[in-house]
Amino acid sequence: MMRGAAMVVVDGIKEFEFNEHGLQKLKELQKGTNWPVVYLIHDDTNLYIGETTSAAARMSQHLKNEEKKNLQVIEIVFDGRFNKSVILDYEQRLIKYCSVDGKFQNILNKNRGQQAIHDYYQRKFYRNQFTVLWQEMLDKKLANNSLEIIENKNIFKFSPYNALNGEQNEVSINIINEIIDSFANDQRGVSLVQGCAGTGKTVLAISIINSLVNAINIDDRLLDIKADTFEDDIDESKRNTLLRLKKYIQTQRGGKAFKIGFVFPMPGIRGTIKNVFKECGNGLVSEMVIGPTDVIKEEYDILFVDESHRLSKRKNLTGYKSFDDVSRFLDLEPTETNQLEWILKSAKHVILFYDKTQSVKSSDISHDEYENTLKKYNYVTNEHILETQMRCEGGDTYLQYIKDVMACRRKERENMENYDFLIFDDVNLLVETVRKKDDEMGLCKTVAGFSWDWKTKQKNKPKDDMSCYDLLVQNGEYDILIENHKYIWNLTNESWVTRQDSHCTIGCIHTTQGYDMNYVGVIFGKEIDYDFNSNSIVIDLENYKDSKVKAGTDKETLKELIINTYTTILARGIKGCYVYAYNKNMQKYLKKFIIPANEVTLEEK
């Protein structure tokens, strides 16, 4: 669509030439000068997205802007039901979806990802209407991909342009100020963020990193607090914090950016985030994403640690040499230290994201060890809590429910609203139902407890196709046998969720922790059962096949780790969770609290 195009009306989207002639046409419209709207200004490769209560006034401002004045078309979304809250929400959603969609090479919004999004009246209705708007954009060739395709991409889930909720936004403001304080006062600091699965810890970390990297690019017009017509709405606290950050970098660091590392203890999710950073650019680079042993390779100013409950001590590791080498490099005794201590010694400010209930291996630092390590260094430490459930559509109610079931605290069943939670008597029906869901919407996988040997483990990482799996099936190889049904474990721990063969293989805790799935199937293995006499979950260590976790670990600790494992994978599904238990008593116990799957319930779903 080029400069001479006539105005076209397509439902709620009206198109104008982005010039003085188009501005005059806009002023002739009743809602062109005094109505809340969302708009898109673009040429073939560049796109700017905004919102305003006066389209004509804002267009006039943009025509004077050096970066935007050569764009060609402005598309304005008019709707008589819009209000300020709706257009702020739509602006953020359009920025995020268009950034991932790829129709336009450059998204020009300087402050994308800095805003906070809040709940508002009839939000659910307007979110549903957004699908209509997106379809109009597809029809007008303003987008390439459906919402479903975009939402299943890792860069969407882990986008630095995610709008934070109010709780996340407040924590991000506090942490940025804590970072500045550490450097301004020349003292080491720790920001400890605690939150259960699905509270948006990883998204928050990426958002803060994005702020730190791009603060220097914030528009100087933000310095004018009275500029209430500024084009990017950011709440005042966030605005002041970002300006403080920019000023500190300019005046105290001579414009030198912070050296930032983002530590992931688990290699699977680490590889995924590396790819996300590489793909999204805008100052984020894959080299930022590192493992714990990498902290000594650079002089870091700031270290973020995702899933810090998975940091290790020197116990039941695959290889001890690298652990010992890093420890000695930092003048630490290997047998008396842990990876958390490495990190505390390797940066001026450390941001830790933590959930003690997601510790699942005996090599993980225990909660007591974690706290003792923090106390040992006595750095200035600020604690933050994330409580709002961002992932699971069952919300906090579902997460607390599965915790209570796994702790044997529930007395009666509670039906989950807005969440598909079923238990299957036929394991293969569960597996095939999840595979059908995967065909329909993607990111639906089955996961099991570690009670079968990994006989098909590959020496080298297989190609991301079906060739390795097909060859194993052709040769009659398998790992898991249940009711004469044979299944194969994940062929690699790295990025399993997004691999082609994940559709047919069975994952484990190590391939899924940190990932979101639309649906998750959970197979309770042979190692976990229920004792009705003692009203307690019991563990059969003979059938628990993770030898590295078992070695040198007492039975009670192992029980806690195994229960943590199942509680964690039960929380992986956004839309639903399907369950099957190998042991009859466990199946009977779970049926007390989960609706049985049958032809009727499956048809309804």
N, C-alpha and C positions, 0 to 999 in steps of 0.2 A: 504494500500500500504506500503510495508515494504522494508527494506534495500536490498535486492537482486533483486528488480524488474528491468526489462530491460526498456530502454528508449522507451517511447510511444509517438507518435505524434497524437494529436487530434486537428485539425484545427490550431489555433494559440497558443495552450497550449502545451508545451513540458515538459516532466517529466524526472527528473534525480535523481539518488541516491544522497543523501546528504552526500557525503564523497569524498575522494580524487579521486576515480575512476570516480565519476560523474562529478567532476570539470574538469578532463582531457577531458571527452566527450564534456562538454560545450565549452571548449576552441577550439575544432575542428570546431565549428559552426561559420559561417561568422559573424553572429550578436551576437555571444556569448561574444565578448570582447569590442565591440564599437557600442552599439545601445541602445536607450532608451527602457526599459522594466519594467513591473510590475511582481512581483514574490510572491509566497506563499511557506513558509517553514513549514512543519508540521509533526506530527505523528498522532496517532488516536485521541488525546485529545487537543493538543497544536498547535497553529497557529501563525506564524509571517508573516506580510504582508509588503512589501517594494517596492521601485522603485529605479532604478539606470540607468546610461548610460553605465555601464560595468558590465554585469551579472557575469562574471568570477571573476573580482576583488572583487565584493561585496560578492560573495559566499565564496571566500577565507577568507575574514574578518569574516564572520559569523561562519565558521568552527572553528575559534579560540575563539569564544565567549562561555563562560561557560554555559550561559543560553540556547543557541541554538545548541551547538555542538552535542547533543544527539537526535536531531530531525532526521527524517528518509528520507524525500523526499522534493525536491524543484521543484515546478511547475512554469515555466517561460512563461509569455504571450508575444509572439513575434508578432509584426505587423509592416509592412513596413511603415505604415502611422503615427506611434507614434512619438511624440516629447515630450520635457520636460514638457510642460503644461499639456498634455494629461495624462502622467503617474502620475504626482502629483495628478490630479483630480481622476484618477482611484484608486490610492492607498487609498485616503481618502474614496471614495465610498465603496471600498472593506472592509476597516476596519469597517465602519459603518454598512454595510449590514451583514457582517459575525458576528459582535458583537451581532446583533439581531437575526440572523438566528438560532444560537444554535448548529450547526453541531459540532463545536469545543468548548470545555468547557472553554478554556483559550486563550485569545488573548494577545500575549506577547508584543505588541507595547507599550512602556512606555509612549510615548508622544502623543498618539492618542487623537484627539480632540483639539490639540493646534495649528494646522496649519490653515492658512487662504487659502481660495480658491478664485481664480480670474477668470474673464471671459477670454476667449482666442479664437483664430481663429477657426471657425467651431465647436464650443463647442456643439451646438445642434446635429450635425452629430455624434460626438463622444459619446454624452450621449445616443443617440439611439443605437449605436454600443455596449454600455455597456450591453444592454439586451441580445445581442448575446453572449457576454462573460459569462454572468451569466447562460445562458442556457447550455453552455459548462461545467460550473462548476457543474450544476445539473446532467448533463450526466456523469461526472466523479466522482459523489458522494462527491463532495467538498462542497456541500450545500444541505440543506433539503427543503427549502421553495422557492416558486416563489417570484419575486420582489413585486408583488401585495399584497401577504399575508404579507410580511415584512413591506411594506409601510403603511399598515393600523394599525399596532401595535403602541400603545402609546409609548412604549420604543423607537421606531424608530423616531417618531415625536419629542419626548422630549429627545433624546439621548444626553448624555454629549460628545459624539464623533462626533457630527455634526461639519463639517468644517464651520467656519464663513466666511462670505463674507468680502471684504476689509473694508467696513464701520464698521461692527460689530467688526472685529479684532482690528481696531484702537481704538474703544471705550473700548474694553476689556483691551487693554494695558494701556490706560489712567486710567481706574478705578482701576486696580491692583496697579498702582503706587500711586494713591490717597489713597488707603487703607494703603499701606506701610507708606506714609507720615503722615497719621493720627496717627499711632502708634509710628513712629519714633519721631514725634514732640509732642507727648502726648497731642493731641487736637482732639476734635470731628469733624467728617467730614461727608458730604453728597454728594453722586453722584446721580444726577437727570437725568434719561434717558427718553426722550420724543420721542414717535413714535406712529403712528396710527396703526390700526389693521393690522396684517400681516407683520410687519417690523422685526419680530424675537426677540421680547423683552424677552420672556420666554426662548427661546433657548440660547440667550446671557447670561442670568442670570445663567442658569445651566452650561454653559461652563466656566464662571468665577468661580463658586463654585468648579467645577471639578479641575480647575487650582490651586485654593487655597488649596484644600485638598491634591492634588498629587504633589505639587511643591517639596516637600521634596524627592520625588522619581526620580526627573529628573537626567538623566545620567550626571555624573561629567565631561565626555568628552566634554560636551557643554562649559565648562570653557575655552577650547582651541578655541579661536575665529577663528584660522587658520584651524581648522579641517573641511575643506570643504567637506571631504568625509564622514562626520558623517551620520549615517544611517537614521535619521529622519529629513527631511527638514522643518525647521521652519524659518520664516523670522527673520532677525537680531534683529529688535525691540522687537518682542515677546520673542525671545531667551534671550535677555539681561534683559527683565522685569522678566521673570520666574527665571532667575539666581539671580536677585536682591531679589526676593521673597524668594527663597530657602535660600540664605545667611542670610536674616533678621531672618527667622524662626530659623535657626541653631545658629546664634551668639547672637541675642537679645532675643530670646524666649527659648533658650536651647533646641530647637527641639520640643517645645510644639505647637501643632496644634491650629489654631484659632477655637474658639467656634462659629459656624455658624448656623443661623436660616434662613429659607426660608418661608416668611409669604405669605399666600394666603387668602385674605378676603373672597373668595367664597368657600364654602365647597365642591362643586362638583369637580372642577378642583384640589382642595387640595388633595382629596382622590386619584385622578388619579396619581398625581405626587408622592405621598407617595408610591404607588405601583411601579412606575417607579424607584425610588431611591432604593427600596427594591430589585428589580429585577436586576438592573445593577451593584450594588455593587461598587467595586474599590474605596472604601472610602466614597461613598455616602450612607447614611442610612436614612431610612424612618423617624426617629425621628427628622431629620433636618427640615422636612416640618411641619409647624405649622400654627395655626390661630392667629389672633391679640391678643386674650386674653391669649395666651400662652407665650407672650414675657417676662412675669414676673416670669416664672417658672424656668428659668435658667439664669446664668450670661453670656450673649452673648457678644462676641467681635464684630461680624459683623451681621447685619440683612439685608437681601434682601427682597424687597416687590414687588411681582408681582401684576399687576392691582391695583396699589396704589390709583387710582381714585375711587376704590370701598371701601376704608376705611370709617368707619362710624363715625357719631356724635351721640349724644344722642337724636335721633328723630325717631319715627316710627320703633322701634326695636321690635323683637320678645320677648326678655327678657331684662329688664333693670338691674337686679341684678348683673350679671356678669360684665356689663359695669361699674356700680358704684363701684364694688369691686376692679377692676383693677385700676380705676382712683384714688381711695383713697389710694391704696397700693403705688401708685406713687406720693402721696401728691398732687393730682390734684382735683379740684372741678368738679364733674361729669357733671354738667350743662354747664360748661365753657370749656370743653376739647374735644378731639376727639382721634381716634385711631392713627392718624399720630403722635400726641404729645406723646402718649405712646411709640411708636417706637423710636422716637428721644431721649427719656430719657433712653432707654433700651440697647443701644449699643454704642461702640466707633465710629464705622463707619456704615452708613446706605446707601443702594443703592435702590433708588426708581425708579420703572418703571411706566410711567404715560401717559395717553391720556385723556385729559379733555372731549373729545367728546364721551367717552364711559361711562360716569356717567349716570346711568339709574334708580336710586332710590332716593327718597327724603331723605333717611338716609345717602346717600353718601355725603362726604365733597364737598362743592362747590369749584369752582376754586379759588375764592377769599379767602375762608377759608383755603384752601390748602396753598396758597402763604403767607397768614398772619401767619400761624403756622410756616412755615420755617423762616420767618423774625423774629419771636419772639425769636428764639434760636440763630440766627445769627452764625450758625456753618459755617466752611469753606465749601462752596458749589460750586461744579463744574457741569455745565450743558452739556448734550450731546444730539445729535439729531440723530435718525434713520429715514432715508427717503426711503431706497430701499425696494420695495415690495418683500417679500419672499414667501408669501402664495398663493395669488390669481394669477391665470394664466392670468387674465385680466389686471394685473399690476396696476400701479398708475393711468392709464387712467380710468379704471373701477371704482376704489375707489373714485376718484374725481367726476366722472360722477354721482354716486349714491348720493354723498353728495350734488351735485348741484340740482339733481332732488328733493331730500327731502327738500332742501332750496328754491325750486321754482325759481331757477336761469336759468334753461335750456330753450332754445328757440326752439331747434329742436333735432331730434333723431340722435344718433351716433351709428353706428353698432360696436359692440365689436369684435375685432380680437382675436382669440384664447380663446374665452370665450362664454359659452352657456348660454345666457341670454334671457329668454322667459317669456311672460305673458299668463296665461290661463284664458279662460272664464268659464271653468268647474272645480270647486275645486277638485272634486273627480278624474278627469283626472290628475291633478297636483299630488295629493297624490299617485295615483297608478303609475304614471311615476317615481316619486322619489323612491317608493318601488321597482320598477323594476330595477332602477339604483343600489339600495342597494343590490339586489340579484346579480347583475353583478359584482360590484366592492367593495361593502361595504362602510360604513361611508357616507351614503346618507340619510338625515333625513328631516322631515318637521317640521317647527317651526311657531308659531302664536303669534300675539299680545294678551295681556291679557284682552280680552273682553268677556270671558265666565267664569262662576264660576267653581271652582275646586271641583266639587261635589264628585268625586271618590277618593279624597285624602285619602291615607292610614295612619293609626295610626302608623304602624311599617313599616320599609323598606322591600318591598317584595323580595322574592328570585329572583335571576337573571335567570329567565326562563319565560315561557309564562303562567304559571298557574294562576297568579293573573289577567292578562289581559283576559284570556279565561273565567274565572269565571264572570268577570264584563260583558262581552259580552253575556254570557249565561243568565245572570240575566237581560239583557236589559238596563244596566246602561251606561251612556255616559255623557260627559261634553259639547261638542261642536256640535251644530246643524247648518248646512249650506246646503240649497237646499235639504232638506230631507236626507242629509248624516250625519251620526253620528260618532263622533270621541271621543277618550279618551285622556285627558292630560297625560303628563309624570307621571309615578307612583311614582317616587322619583326624587329629585333634584340632587342626588349624582351619578356621573358617568353615567348619562342617555345615553349619546351618544354611549357608548360601551355596553349597556345592550341589551339583546335579544329582550325585549319588545319595545325597541325604534323603531324597524322596523314598528310597528303598531300604536304606540302612537304619540301624537303631543307634541313637546318640546316648551320651552319658552326661553326668554333671560337668565334666571337664570340657565338653564341646558346647555347652549351652549357657553356662553361667555368664551373665552380662548381656545376653541377647534377649530380644523380644521376639515372640512368635505369635501368629494369629491364633493358632490352636496348638496345644501340646497334648500328646498322649503319654501317660505315665504308667510304666509297668513296674509294680512292686515285685522285687525279685525273691529268690529263694531264701535270702539271708534275713528277711524281716517277716515277723509273724506277730500274732496277738494271743495273749493268754487271758481267757475270760475269768479264770479263778482269781488272778491278781489284778485284773483290769489294767494291764500294762502291755506295751510293745516289748517283744523279746527279739534278741538278735542271735542268729546261728552263725558264728564266725567261720565254721567249716565251709559254709556256702558263700562267704564274702571273699571275693577274688582279688581285691586290690591289695597285693602283698606289701607294697610300699607303705600304705596307710596302716596296715596291721602291725608291721614290725615294731616291737618295743612299745606298743601302746596298750594300756589297760582296757579291759572290757567296757567299763562305764564310759570312758572317753570315746571309744569306738562307737558305742551306742549313740552317744550325743552327736557324733559326726555323721553317722548314717541317717539319723532322724533329720538333722540339718540339711542333708543332701536331698531327701525327699520333699521337705518343706520348701526348699529353694526351687526345685524343678516343678513342683505343683503351682508355683507362682509365675511360671514363664509365659503362660498364654494370655494374650490380650482379650480375646473374645470367648475362649472356653478351654476346658481341660477335661480329657477323657481318661478314665482310670481302670486298671485291671490289676489284681493281685494274684501271684502264683500260689501262695498258700491259702488254703480254704478258710482258716480262722481269720486271717487278715482280710480276705474278701468279705467274709460275713460281718466283721467289725466295720469295715468301710461302708458296707451297704446300709448300715444304720444311719449314715449321715450323707450319703450321696444317692441321688435318684438313679434307679436302674435303667439302663438303656434297653429299649425294646423297639419293635417296629413303629409303635405310635410316637414315642419320644423322638426317634430319629427322623421320622417324617416331619414332625413339628419343627425340628431344628433345620 
